[in-house]
Amino acid sequence: MREMREMLKTNGKIHHAWFILLVCLGIMGGLVGILLNCTGIIFTEIIKEFGFRTGDLSIYYSIRSMVRALALGAVSGMFFKKNSKRVLIGITAITCIAYMSMGLYTQLWQWYISAVFIGIGTSYTGMAISVLLANWFATKKGLVMGLAMSASGVLGAVVSPMCSTLIVSIGWRGACVAMGLLTMAVVCIPAALFLVLTPQEIGMKPYGWSENPVENAKNKISEINYTVPGYIFPVCVCIICLATLIGAVLNQLPLYSAQLGYGVATGAMITSFAMWGNVLGKLLTGWLADKVGPYKALTMTFAMVITALVMFMLCGASEYMLYFAALLFGTIYAVDANVPPLLFMDVYGADYTKHLKNFQTIGFALGTFSSSLLPYIYDFTGSYNVIFILGIVWITVSLAMTWWLKLWLDKKKAGTK
């Protein structure tokens, strides 16, 4: 506890970098943990009420992902070049209104309209958090990245049971309004109080900055002294995106539990356990990345997700085994949250932000594909096992590519071809 207090403080005061981390926790927890990750619980009730096909309503996810890909450059540009505080609060307000409006809908196309606004409002979250933390922290980048990204899991795990309780007590329409208002508070209040883009704006140095030039050089994201061929970027994209294609299963877990004969409360608990896995995975991956590098951390995560997919196929008769499988499965969200900035920093050095932005655009576009593909696979096969098997194959390929990249990078850094 004493070490934690010392870590937080600089010259006897809490360094403003930790308040920036609080802002990032709000962004990730509200916009991703609530608005994105808890939608599946509400959609289960919408499908029951209106009789929509799973795949048809899941086009909402595809539209949202496509818009996130298209809007990333423009929205992140506004965030970094304009008044970041006003941009964040304004876009969040519009996004939450679009989410709350779903409580008024009766036609399928209306959800697609909300998907557009929610896609715009959540497009820049990963980029904003990565750059803010890189600006404010000279050390412990993996740890603080893990803490920030884990907020989506914490809020998702806490709010999922709350959402199911609200659905039972006031209906899914009222739950939409409640989730929107909660998100607005979680994101906007810390941002209004503490958001500053760089420490230089308020005459500060990043947390961990040292007067010792040797220490600063060690912590600084340096220029690379080798050439990165063009094919390495697609390899990095495939490592992350092939594995995270299966991440769209999160939105289907309440439907999967319903197929097994469980009620809405069980579906919400499965989602909640997946969110706690989200938290643990991001914290563990961030900590391991600082200790042993992103490649070994990624391998550990892949192993847990493969175990979860096998358990989903074999352990459906046990409610508690499903909870444990969901806990393990939730670690998949560390792959597209913690890993990309750390991986691109390792491969591209100080030039990582351009490649990270390009990756996130591609990742959102691929999310469009998986968000539609997985529900339709279930619609046409009547089983989620095909989806789980595909996930195991995708992750195995990603694992092989991870270690190929590690070997290539080691040779480059050693000065060999």
VENHU-V169174 format. One record per residue. PSI is psi as a letter, one per 20 degrees, with the letter a starting at -180 (none if undefined). NEAR is the number of other ideal C-beta (glycine too) atoms within 12 Angstrom. Layout:
psi=PSI near=NEAR
psi=PSI near=NEAR
This chain:
psi=g near=7
psi=g near=8
psi=h near=8
psi=g near=12
psi=g near=13
psi=h near=13
psi=h near=22
psi=h near=23
psi=q near=17
psi=p near=25
psi=k near=11
psi=i near=9
psi=q near=14
psi=p near=20
psi=q near=31
psi=h near=32
psi=h near=39
psi=h near=31
psi=h near=27
psi=h near=41
psi=h near=38
psi=g near=33
psi=g near=40
psi=h near=45
psi=g near=39
psi=g near=41
psi=g near=48
psi=g near=48
psi=g near=43
psi=g near=45
psi=h near=50
psi=g near=48
psi=h near=48
psi=f near=48
psi=h near=45
psi=g near=48
psi=h near=48
psi=j near=48
psi=h near=44
psi=h near=44
psi=g near=46
psi=h near=46
psi=h near=46
psi=g near=40
psi=h near=34
psi=g near=35
psi=g near=32
psi=g near=22
psi=g near=17
psi=i near=19
psi=k near=11
psi=q near=28
psi=q near=20
psi=g near=36
psi=h near=27
psi=g near=25
psi=h near=41
psi=i near=41
psi=h near=29
psi=g near=43
psi=h near=43
psi=g near=34
psi=g near=32
psi=g near=42
psi=g near=43
psi=g near=32
psi=h near=35
psi=g near=42
psi=g near=33
psi=h near=22
psi=i near=34
psi=g near=35
psi=g near=23
psi=g near=23
psi=g near=39
psi=h near=36
psi=g near=19
psi=g near=25
psi=g near=37
psi=h near=24
psi=h near=13
psi=a near=17
psi=o near=18
psi=h near=32
psi=g near=28
psi=h near=17
psi=g near=28
psi=g near=42
psi=g near=29
psi=g near=25
psi=h near=37
psi=g near=45
psi=g near=27
psi=g near=29
psi=g near=44
psi=h near=36
psi=g near=26
psi=h near=37
psi=g near=42
psi=h near=30
psi=h near=23
psi=h near=38
psi=i near=30
psi=i near=20
psi=q near=28
psi=i near=14
psi=q near=16
psi=g near=25
psi=h near=17
psi=h near=22
psi=h near=36
psi=h near=27
psi=g near=24
psi=h near=39
psi=h near=39
psi=g near=29
psi=h near=34
psi=h near=43
psi=g near=40
psi=g near=36
psi=i near=43
psi=j near=50
psi=h near=40
psi=j near=41
psi=g near=47
psi=g near=44
psi=g near=41
psi=g near=45
psi=g near=48
psi=g near=43
psi=g near=34
psi=g near=45
psi=h near=46
psi=h near=38
psi=h near=35
psi=i near=41
psi=o near=40
psi=h near=28
psi=r near=27
psi=k near=30
psi=g near=38
psi=g near=37
psi=g near=32
psi=h near=44
psi=g near=43
psi=g near=45
psi=g near=38
psi=g near=48
psi=h near=49
psi=i near=41
psi=h near=42
psi=h near=51
psi=g near=49
psi=g near=35
psi=h near=38
psi=g near=49
psi=h near=36
psi=g near=28
psi=h near=38
psi=g near=45
psi=h near=27
psi=g near=29
psi=g near=47
psi=h near=33
psi=g near=23
psi=h near=29
psi=g near=34
psi=h near=19
psi=g near=13
psi=j near=19
psi=r near=21
psi=h near=34
psi=g near=23
psi=h near=23
psi=h near=38
psi=g near=38
psi=g near=25
psi=g near=30
psi=h near=43
psi=g near=41
psi=g near=25
psi=g near=32
psi=g near=45
psi=g near=34
psi=g near=23
psi=h near=35
psi=g near=45
psi=h near=32
psi=g near=24
psi=h near=31
psi=g near=37
psi=h near=24
psi=h near=17
psi=i near=29
psi=p near=36
psi=p near=27
psi=g near=28
psi=q near=23
psi=h near=26
psi=h near=14
psi=h near=16
psi=k near=19
psi=k near=9
psi=r near=22
psi=q near=24
psi=q near=32
psi=p near=33
psi=i near=28
psi=p near=25
psi=q near=18
psi=i near=9
psi=o near=12
psi=h near=11
psi=g near=10
psi=g near=14
psi=h near=18
psi=h near=14
psi=h near=15
psi=h near=24
psi=q near=22
psi=o near=31
psi=r near=17
psi=q near=14
psi=q near=21
psi=k near=12
psi=r near=20
psi=p near=13
psi=o near=27
psi=q near=16
psi=h near=12
psi=i near=14
psi=h near=27
psi=g near=28
psi=h near=20
psi=g near=31
psi=g near=44
psi=g near=35
psi=h near=29
psi=g near=40
psi=g near=47
psi=h near=39
psi=g near=36
psi=g near=45
psi=i near=43
psi=h near=37
psi=i near=45
psi=h near=46
psi=i near=43
psi=h near=45
psi=g near=50
psi=i near=42
psi=i near=46
psi=g near=50
psi=h near=42
psi=h near=37
psi=g near=37
psi=h near=35
psi=h near=28
psi=h near=27
psi=i near=26
psi=j near=13
psi=q near=26
psi=a near=20
psi=h near=31
psi=h near=24
psi=g near=32
psi=g near=42
psi=h near=40
psi=h near=32
psi=g near=50
psi=g near=51
psi=g near=41
psi=h near=37
psi=h near=48
psi=h near=47
psi=h near=35
psi=h near=42
psi=g near=50
psi=g near=39
psi=g near=33
psi=g near=44
psi=g near=47
psi=g near=34
psi=g near=34
psi=g near=49
psi=g near=37
psi=g near=29
psi=h near=30
psi=h near=39
psi=h near=26
psi=g near=17
psi=j near=19
psi=r near=28
psi=h near=40
psi=g near=32
psi=h near=24
psi=g near=37
psi=h near=44
psi=g near=31
psi=g near=30
psi=g near=47
psi=g near=41
psi=g near=25
psi=h near=34
psi=g near=47
psi=g near=32
psi=g near=29
psi=g near=40
psi=h near=37
psi=g near=24
psi=h near=28
psi=h near=42
psi=h near=27
psi=i near=16
psi=k near=22
psi=h near=28
psi=i near=14
psi=o near=16
psi=h near=22
psi=h near=18
psi=h near=23
psi=h near=36
psi=g near=32
psi=g near=25
psi=g near=38
psi=h near=48
psi=g near=34
psi=g near=35
psi=h near=51
psi=h near=47
psi=i near=52
psi=h near=49
psi=i near=50
psi=h near=49
psi=g near=43
psi=j near=49
psi=f near=49
psi=g near=49
psi=g near=51
psi=g near=44
psi=h near=44
psi=h near=43
psi=g near=42
psi=h near=39
psi=g near=35
psi=h near=36
psi=g near=39
psi=i near=31
psi=c near=23
psi=i near=18
psi=j near=20
psi=h near=31
psi=h near=27
psi=g near=20
psi=h near=33
psi=g near=38
psi=g near=34
psi=g near=27
psi=g near=38
psi=h near=43
psi=g near=33
psi=g near=31
psi=g near=38
psi=h near=42
psi=g near=28
psi=h near=32
psi=h near=40
psi=g near=31
psi=g near=27
psi=h near=37
psi=h near=43
psi=h near=31
psi=g near=31
psi=g near=38
psi=h near=34
psi=h near=26
psi=g near=30
psi=g near=30
psi=h near=26
psi=i near=15
psi=h near=20
psi=j near=13
psi=q near=20
psi=i near=33
psi=h near=23
psi=g near=24
psi=g near=39
psi=h near=35
psi=g near=21
psi=g near=28
psi=g near=39
psi=g near=31
psi=g near=20
psi=g near=36
psi=h near=40
psi=g near=24
psi=g near=25
psi=g near=39
psi=g near=30
psi=g near=22
psi=h near=31
psi=g near=37
psi=h near=23
psi=g near=21
psi=g near=35
psi=g near=28
psi=g near=17
psi=g near=25
psi=h near=30
psi=g near=18
psi=g near=14
psi=g near=23
psi=h near=19
psi=i near=12
psi=j near=9
psi=r near=11
psi=none near=9
